[in-house]
Amino acid sequence: MFLPAGSRDEMGPAVSNRFSVMEKFRKVVTLRGYEMISTPVVEYASTFTNDYVNMKLQNMLKWFNSEGEIEVLRPDWTTAIARALSSREATPQKWAYQGSIFRTDRPGMECNQAGIEILHMPLLMGESESLLMAHSFLKEMGMEDYVIELGHANIYESLVSNLPFAKDDAEKLHQAMHDKKKDEVYHIVLNIGGKKAAAELAALVDAYGDIGVIDEYEKRWKDQEHLLQILEQMKKVAHILKASGSGDILVDLGRVKNLPYYSGMMYRGFLKKNGGVCFSGGRYDKLYDRYGRNVSAAGLAFDLDLLAEQYEEENTKQRICIIANMDTIVYAEKLRKSYENCIVDVQLDAANTGNYDKVVEIQFNDGKYEVLEK
Ligand SMILES: N[C@@H](Cc1c[nH]c[nH+]1)C(=O)O
C-alpha cells in the first residue's frame, strides 16, 4: 500500500541478514586486496544506452531533467564503474562495491548487488580471481553448496557471425537460444543459413553438462582453431577452480549473453538448494572502448537479496534481558557492560521476556540497587 508496483519495504531478518552478508563481503574483499568504489544512483541514460553498452532504455527507471536530457536510476554497476574509472592509469586494479540497481525487466525493480571489477589483468587471471573470490565469499557464509556454470560469449557469436540475419530475427534467435528452445532455433536458422547451420546451432542448445562436454566439442570443432582456443580457456579455468576446491563445475557452450557487453568467458553461480542464481559475471573488454581506452576487464556481481534470504545467521551470542524502569535505567546501562559479548536488551516489564537466555530485574530498595535473576 502507498508504494509503486515493484517497490517494497523490508523488515527484520530480511534486512539484518542483508547487512550480515554485506559485512562478510567487505571482509572477504578487504582481505583479498580490493578497494571499495561507489557511483551515484542517478546517471545519464546515455552512459548505458550508447552503442558500446547497448542496454535497453525501456528497462530503465527514467525521467527528463530540466535540460531535456534523460536521466536514469543506475541500471548496472559495471557500466557506471567503467565511466568512473575511464580516465585512470592503466595499472592492475581490483574494485568492490555494494548497492542497488534498478531495472524494470526484473521482478522487484530494485535489486541489491555486491560485486567486483578487475581491470588490467591478463586473460583468465580476472576470470579466475572473480570465481575464486566468489568461492571464498560463499564459503564465508556457509553456502558452499553451489554450482559454477562456465560459458563463452564468442561461441554463439562466431557461429552466427556469417548468417545474414535481420535485427528482428537475430533477437528472436538470441531469445530462443537463451530459453533453450531447440526447435525454434532450428527453424529460425534454417530459413537463413540452411540445414547445416541450423543443425549446428540446434545441437549447441544441448551442449551443456559436466566438463566432459568440452572433450566432445574439441572433437567436433577440431578444424576451428578459434573455438578450440575458447574450449582450452574454459578447461584452464575449470582446472584452477577444481584445484582450489571451488563448487562443482558445469559448462554451457550454448549460453548467450545476458548483458550486451560480455566479450569473453561468462560465468554464473547456482545454489543447489533452489537453483537460484547467486552470482553472474564475465569478461567485458569492449566496454571501455567508449572512452577510447583498451582495458582488459572481468568481474561479477552477487544477488544480495537471494543470499540474504538463504543466509542463516550463526547466533552464538547469549541473549540477556534486564528489566528496568526510569528509576533504574542508569544502573541498567552500567550493568549492561558486565555482560561482555552478549546481546543485552532492556525492557520495562517481564511481559516481553520470552526470547532470552537470561532475565534479570533491577530493584531499588532502601537506597540500594539489587539485581534479581528471574
Ligand atoms: N553487472 C553484471 C555483473 C558483472 C560484474 N562484472 C561483470 N559482470 C550484472 O549485473 O549481472
The ligand as an ORCA input file, in Angstrom:
! r2SCAN-3c Opt
* xyz 1 1
  N      26.989     -6.183    -13.946
  C      26.745     -7.581    -14.124
  C      27.704     -8.440    -13.327
  C      29.135     -8.189    -13.703
  C      30.082     -7.559    -12.987
  N      31.195     -7.555    -13.762
  C      30.936     -8.171    -14.870
  N      29.675     -8.556    -14.872
  C      25.301     -7.913    -13.717
  O      24.597     -7.061    -13.200
  O      24.878     -9.053    -13.889
*
